[in-house]
Amino acid sequence: MRREEALALLFEYTKGDSLRKHALAVESALRAYAAKEGADAELWGITGLLHDFDYEMYPAYPDHPMKGSAILESKGYPPEMRTAILGHVPATNVPRDSRLAKVLFACDELCGFIVACAMVRPNKLADLGASSVKKKLKDKAFARAVNREEIHKGAEELGVNLDEHTAFVVEALKTVAGDLGLA
């Protein structure tokens, strides 16, 4: 399992720039959590990178993430990764019983929301703080497509304070701000 191969797979299935950037954002957040928790950074990072690789081709459940999981299985990706990816879509009812699954679920929607917050700021991610993200979360008109309930549930399942989780993910995204177009 190498990042270069995973990136090639992402680019094969995902042509849109925004979904590719989302994959990079979630990868960054998962790598940061892996480092914090002493977990396998490659496994966690590649899981983040590929969690939505099939979404453009199969945007609706059950196709997403089921077809993507079958593709990953055929390519020899590990069961722990595939199970975490299946669990990040609540409709699958796949339990998020590993730490990887919980971290992926907790970071997915939050990464999208943080990117949306950064896009409307003059300094993008550079000076974005958790308090600004929290304020925007309360504004239901902002980034309507982001599922706020999943953001809250993700932090709860992870067993972390939402403000601390948000601050941690913001810092992780700052490390790839250039790749995200948010430098």
C-alpha positions as CSV (number, residue, x, y, z in Angstrom):
1,M,0.0,0.0,0.0
2,R,1.7,3.1,-1.2
3,R,0.5,6.7,-1.3
4,E,1.5,7.1,-5.0
5,E,-0.7,4.2,-6.0
6,A,-3.6,5.5,-3.9
7,L,-3.2,8.9,-5.4
8,A,-3.2,7.4,-8.9
9,L,-6.4,5.6,-8.0
10,L,-8.0,8.8,-6.7
11,F,-7.1,10.6,-9.9
12,E,-8.4,7.8,-12.1
13,Y,-11.9,8.0,-10.5
14,T,-12.0,11.6,-9.4
15,K,-11.6,14.3,-12.0
16,G,-13.0,17.3,-10.1
17,D,-10.6,19.6,-8.3
18,S,-12.8,20.2,-5.3
19,L,-13.2,16.5,-4.5
20,R,-9.5,15.9,-5.0
21,K,-8.8,18.7,-2.5
22,H,-11.3,17.3,-0.1
23,A,-9.4,13.9,-0.2
24,L,-6.1,15.7,0.5
25,A,-7.7,17.6,3.4
26,V,-9.1,14.4,5.0
27,E,-5.8,12.6,4.4
28,S,-4.0,15.4,6.2
29,A,-6.4,15.3,9.2
30,L,-6.1,11.5,9.5
31,R,-2.3,11.6,9.2
32,A,-2.2,14.2,12.0
33,Y,-4.4,12.0,14.2
34,A,-2.3,8.9,13.5
35,A,0.8,10.8,14.6
36,K,-1.0,12.0,17.7
37,E,-2.2,8.5,18.6
38,G,0.8,6.5,17.5
39,A,-1.2,4.7,14.8
40,D,-0.1,3.7,11.2
41,A,0.1,7.1,9.4
42,E,0.2,5.4,5.9
43,L,-2.9,3.3,6.6
44,W,-4.8,6.2,8.1
45,G,-3.6,8.8,5.5
46,I,-4.5,6.6,2.6
47,T,-7.9,5.8,4.1
48,G,-8.5,9.5,4.2
49,L,-7.3,10.0,0.7
50,L,-9.5,7.3,-0.7
51,H,-12.6,7.6,1.4
52,D,-14.6,9.3,-1.4
53,F,-12.6,8.2,-4.5
54,D,-15.7,6.6,-6.0
55,Y,-18.1,9.5,-5.2
56,E,-18.0,11.2,-8.6
57,M,-18.8,8.0,-10.4
58,Y,-21.2,6.7,-7.8
59,P,-22.6,9.7,-5.8
60,A,-25.5,8.0,-4.1
61,Y,-25.9,5.3,-1.5
62,P,-25.7,2.3,-1.9
63,D,-23.3,2.7,-4.8
64,H,-21.1,5.0,-2.7
65,P,-19.3,3.6,-0.8
66,M,-20.2,0.0,-1.7
67,K,-18.8,0.0,-5.2
68,G,-15.6,1.8,-4.1
69,S,-15.1,-0.8,-1.3
70,A,-15.4,-3.6,-3.9
71,I,-12.8,-1.9,-6.0
72,L,-10.4,-1.4,-3.1
73,E,-10.9,-5.1,-2.1
74,S,-10.0,-6.2,-5.7
75,K,-6.8,-4.1,-5.4
76,G,-5.8,-5.7,-2.1
77,Y,-6.5,-2.8,0.2
78,P,-6.9,-4.0,3.9
79,P,-10.2,-4.8,5.5
80,E,-9.7,-2.2,8.3
81,M,-9.5,0.6,5.7
82,R,-12.5,-0.7,3.7
83,T,-14.6,-1.1,6.9
84,A,-13.7,2.5,8.0
85,I,-14.7,3.8,4.6
86,L,-18.0,1.9,4.6
87,G,-18.7,3.3,8.1
88,H,-18.2,6.9,7.1
89,V,-21.5,6.8,5.3
90,P,-24.1,6.4,8.1
91,A,-26.7,4.8,5.7
92,T,-24.5,1.7,5.4
93,N,-25.1,0.9,9.1
94,V,-21.5,-0.4,9.3
95,P,-20.4,0.2,12.9
96,R,-17.5,2.5,13.5
97,D,-15.8,0.3,16.0
98,S,-12.2,1.0,15.2
99,R,-10.3,4.2,16.1
100,L,-9.6,4.7,12.4
101,A,-13.3,4.5,11.5
102,K,-14.2,7.0,14.3
103,V,-11.5,9.4,13.2
104,L,-12.5,9.2,9.5
105,F,-16.1,9.9,10.4
106,A,-15.2,12.8,12.8
107,C,-12.9,14.4,10.2
108,D,-14.8,14.0,6.9
109,E,-17.6,16.6,7.2
110,L,-15.5,18.9,9.5
111,C,-12.8,19.1,6.8
112,G,-15.3,20.2,4.2
113,F,-16.7,22.8,6.6
114,I,-13.3,24.2,7.6
115,V,-12.4,24.5,3.9
116,A,-15.6,26.4,3.3
117,C,-14.8,28.7,6.3
118,A,-11.3,29.4,5.0
119,M,-12.5,30.2,1.5
120,V,-14.4,33.2,2.6
121,R,-11.5,34.7,4.7
122,P,-8.9,37.1,3.4
123,N,-6.1,35.1,4.9
124,K,-7.7,31.7,4.2
125,L,-6.4,29.1,6.7
126,A,-3.5,31.2,8.0
127,D,-5.5,32.8,10.8
128,L,-8.6,30.6,11.0
129,G,-9.4,29.5,14.6
130,A,-11.8,27.1,16.1
131,S,-13.9,30.0,17.4
132,S,-14.5,31.3,13.9
133,V,-15.5,27.8,12.7
134,K,-17.8,27.4,15.7
135,K,-19.5,30.7,14.9
136,K,-20.1,29.6,11.3
137,L,-21.5,26.2,12.4
138,K,-24.3,28.1,14.0
139,D,-25.1,29.9,10.7
140,K,-27.4,27.4,9.0
141,A,-27.3,29.4,5.7
142,F,-23.5,29.0,5.5
143,A,-22.3,25.8,3.7
144,R,-25.8,24.3,3.8
145,A,-24.6,21.0,2.3
146,V,-22.4,20.2,5.3
147,N,-24.1,17.9,7.7
148,R,-23.7,19.6,11.1
149,E,-25.3,16.7,13.0
150,E,-22.5,14.5,11.6
151,I,-19.8,17.0,12.8
152,H,-21.2,16.9,16.3
153,K,-21.8,13.2,16.3
154,G,-18.2,12.6,15.0
155,A,-16.6,14.5,17.8
156,E,-18.9,12.7,20.3
157,E,-18.0,9.2,19.0
158,L,-14.3,10.2,19.0
159,G,-14.6,11.2,22.6
160,V,-13.2,14.7,22.1
161,N,-14.4,18.2,22.7
162,L,-15.6,19.7,19.4
163,D,-13.6,22.9,19.8
164,E,-10.4,21.0,20.5
165,H,-11.1,18.6,17.6
166,T,-11.8,21.6,15.3
167,A,-8.6,23.4,16.3
168,F,-6.6,20.2,15.8
169,V,-8.0,19.6,12.3
170,V,-7.5,23.3,11.3
171,E,-3.8,22.9,12.3
172,A,-3.6,19.7,10.2
173,L,-5.1,21.4,7.2
174,K,-2.6,24.3,7.5
175,T,0.2,21.8,6.7
176,V,-1.4,21.3,3.2
177,A,-2.9,24.8,2.7
178,G,-1.0,25.3,-0.6
179,D,-2.3,22.0,-2.0
180,L,-5.8,23.0,-1.0
181,G,-5.5,26.5,-2.6
182,L,-5.9,28.0,0.8
183,A,-2.4,29.5,1.4
